[in-house]
Amino acid sequence: MINIKNNVAQESWPDFGNKDFYQPVVYGTKENTFVLNPNDHIRKITDHEEIPAFDKVSVIKLSEEFTDTTNFSFSVSFSSDSTALHYNSNVLYCQSFELTKKFLQNDLVDLEDWSIMVMHELFHGYQRSFPEAHEYRKTFDIPGGPDQFLGSYHNDLEWYSESVRKENDLLKAIWIDGADLTQNLTAYDSLRNLRIDKIKKEYGVDIRDAEDFEITIEGNARYFESLVKRYLAKNEPNGEALHKSDQALITNMFDEYEVSKDKALFNIYNNRYWYPIGYNISMILEKYEVDYKDSLYREEHNIHSFLEELKSSKP
């Protein structure tokens, strides 16, 4: 999986392929919990056992108290709590295919499907590895997290969810249907500005910075998912390192994959509308070959700025 991640990065996001892991990875199974690439803090506060390195990456096995088979855990976390493994450091939490299958059941197809979930979180670790991005995130608040701060408006306000749907339709039509770039982006900006201004007027809350941030972060992570799926459609994964029983978990589910038909990526199907909006923006930037990947998370933290540059460059 790490080889696939690095191969995809080499083709489409080279900087992401410079390291296997951009953060410690806490990997839970039904029997044990391991940490790949552990930092000094994790070593200091845990009872653990050193085990052989994984492809030159340090690995420790944590004591039984860290093994949790009752809660689903797939995220990148950061905390000011000194007792947490993710104290003052971004830490990726993920679980084995078997444990993930326990929670997701039929929503998880095979090992490749699981790997897409891991790739998404690995990309978050890369995004959050930049000090500039970390400092930028401190400049605004997202009370209760994005699901509460943004998702609640989408869930509770029909006019809000309807506007977001129209905004997303305008974006996806550009790269899927070949709709006019300038016309659709202008309409998108107008609808979005009206929605954000109405929330500010009626609730006294400015959601723009938080929404820009989530659209950028989650949209790009979802975009990397699509890059991996497209790679797997052309390259059969090498399962030689797996046990024979695990090799059956690779069903080559992406053999017939077409990115323009992956509705789960570009359509809104829950309150987390910023995922598909950010993804569709990323696909527009790909279609028009906009060079943005070396400056994003460093000098620029809002993917909308590249849309503005693209729109202004068109007659």
N, C-alpha and C positions, 0 to 999 in steps of 0.2 A: 504494500500500500504506500509506503514512504517512497519507493522507487517511482510509482505511478505519479504521486504528488509532485516529485521533483522533475519528472519528465514533462508533465503538463506545464509546470512553472517555467521550465526552460524554453518551451515553445511560446508561452503566452503571458507569463508574469515572472521574468527571470530573477528578480530580486527575492522572490518568495522561495526560490530553489537554492539559495545560498546556504541554508541550514536545514537540517532535518526537523529540528524542533526549536521554536522561538520562545519556549517557556517550559517549565516542568509539566509533565503529563501524569496525572493520577489515573491509573487504569484499573478498573474494578472487574473482577470475575466472580463467579459463584463461590469460589473457594478462597481467593486471596485478593489483596490490593497491592499494586506495584506503583512505583514512581519512576518514570523515565526522565532523565536529565534533572535530577533533584538539585535544589539549591541548598545553600548552607542553613537557611532557616528550617526547611523541612527536615534536614538531617538532625538539627539540634533539638527539635521539639518532639520527635517521634522515636519510639522503639522500632528498630528496623534491622533487617539483615541484608548485607551486601550480597548480590548475586551477579553472575557473569554479565558483562556488558552486552548491550544490543547494538551490534554494528558500530562499536566504539563509543556508544552512548551509555553513560552510567545508569544502572538500574538498582533500586532497592526494593525489598519486600517489606511492607509495613506489618505491624503486629495485628492480631485478630480484631482488635477494637475498631479498626478502620474498615473492615469488610462489611458492606451493607448490601443486602440483596432485597431489601424491601422498598427502596426509593430509586426512582429513575434519576440519573445524573449525567447530563450532557451539556456542558457549558464552559465558558471561560470566566473565572471569578477573580475579584480583587477586593481586599479588605484592609481596614485599619486595625482589625482585631488581631493582636499578637499571638493568640492561641490558634488561629486558623492557619491551615496549610498555605492559603493564598494571602498571607500577610505581606503587604507592601510589594506584591509581585503577582503578575497575572499567571494563573494556573489553570490548565485545561483539565477538566474532569470528563472522563468517558468510560464506557463499560463495554465488556466483551460482546460479541454478537449474541451469544447464548443468553446473557443477562439482559441485553437490550430487547431481544425477542420476547422475553418474559413479559415485558411491559408493553411493547407495541403490537405483539401478536401478528395479525394478518397485515398490519400496516408496514411491516418490514419483510421484504421479499427474499433477499439473499445477502451474501457477504459483500457483493459490490454495492448493494443498496446501503448497507451499514457503513461501508467505507466512505460514501458520499457524506454521511452525517459527520464522520470524523474529519473529513477534509474541510467541511464548513467551519468547524471549531478550530482546526489548525490554522486556517486563514485568519480567524479572529485573533489568535495568538500573535500572528505576524503583524496584523494591523496595530495591535496594542503594544508592540515592542518598540515603537518609535516614541522617544521622550516628547517630541513636539505634539504628537497625538494625545499623549497622556495629559500634558499641560492644557491643551485646548479643551479637553473634556471637563476640566475643572472650572471653566469660565461660565457654565450655565448648569441649571438644576433640572433633573427629571424626577420629580417627587413620586415615590412609589414604583419607579421603573417605567419603561415605555408602555407596557401593557396597561397600566393604570393611568398614566399621564396622557397618552395618546389613544390607546385602544378603547378607553371608556367613551370617548366622544364618538368614535366610530360605532360602538355598540349601542349607545343611547340616543343618538341624534340621526334621524333618517335623512335629513338634508345633508348632513356631513358625510355619511356613508355613500349617498348618491353622488355627491361631488367627487369624492375620492375615486369612485368607480369610473366616472367620466374622465377624470384626469389620467387614470391608468390606461383607459381605452385609447386615449389620444397618443400616449407614449408607445404602447405596443403596436399600434397601427403604423408607426413610422418604420420600424425595422421588420415587421412581419408582412405588412401589406403594401409597403412603399408609399405611404401617405406623405403629403408635402411636409417637409421638415419645418420650415419657418412658420407655416400656417398652424400646424399642430402644436408646436412649442409655444407659440404666442397664445393660443387658446388654453394650453395647459397652465401657463404662467398666470393668465387672467383668472381662471377658475380657482387655482390654488391660492392666489393672493386674496380673493374674495372670501374664501373659506377661513383662512388664517386671520384675516381682519375681523370677520364676524365673531370668531371665538374670542378675540381680544376685546371686542366691544361688548359682547354679552356676558363674558365671564371674567374679564380683567386678566386674562392669561395669554402670554405670548408663547406660542408653541413652535415658532419657526426654527430656532436654533436646535431644539431637541429633535424636531422632525428631520431637519437637514442632516443631523448627525446619524440618526437611525437609518435614514434612507441610504446614506453613504456606506455605513458600516455593514448593515445587513444586506443591502443590495449587492455590494461587491462580493461578500461571502457566498451569496447565492449564485452570483455570476461565475465564481470559481467552480461551484458545483456543476454548472452547465459545461464548463471547459473539461472537467473530468469525465462527464458523461459522453461528450463528443470524442474524447480520447479513447474511452473504452469501446465505443462503437467501431473504432478502427483497429484497436490493438487488444488482442486477447490477453487477459492478465495471467501472469506466471504464478501458478499455484504449487510449484514443485516443493516449496518449503513447508507446505501444509501437510498435516496428516491426511491419509487417504479419506478418512471419514469427513474431514473438513473440506476437501476438494469438491465434494458434492454440493457444498454451499455456494459454489460459483455456478450460476445458471446462464451467464452471458446475457443478462436481461437487457443490456443496452445495444444488442446487435442491430436492431432495426431503429435505433434512436434517431429522431429528427428534432432538433432544437426548436423549430418553429411550431411544433405540435405539443410541446411540453407545457400543458396548461397549468400544471402544479407549480411551475416556476413563474409564469407571467400573468396569471390571473389572481384576483383577490378571492380568497375562500374563507378567511377568518378576520378577526379584528386587527391582525398585524399587517396592515395594508402597506406599510413602509418597505416590507421585503420585496414584493413584486414591483413597486414603483422604482425602487433603487435598482432592481435587476433590469427592468426595461430601459432605464437610463444607461446602464452599462452596455446593454446590447446596441443601443443607438450609437454610443461612442465607439463600439467595435465596428459597426457597419460603416461609419464615416472615418474610421482609422484615426481617431483622435489620440494624440500622444499625451497621456495623463498619468501613467502609472509610476513614473519616477518622481513626480512632485506631490502626488496624493499622500496624505498622512505626514508629509514633511512641511512643505510650504503652504499647501492648500488642504483644507479639511472638509470642503463641501463640494460634492460631485456636481451640483447644479452650476457651479462656476464654469465648468467645462462645456456644459450645454449652452450657456450664454456666449462663450467664445465661439462655439460652433455656429450658433444662430447668426451672430454678428459677421461671421466670415462668408455667409451665403448671400448672394445678391437678392 
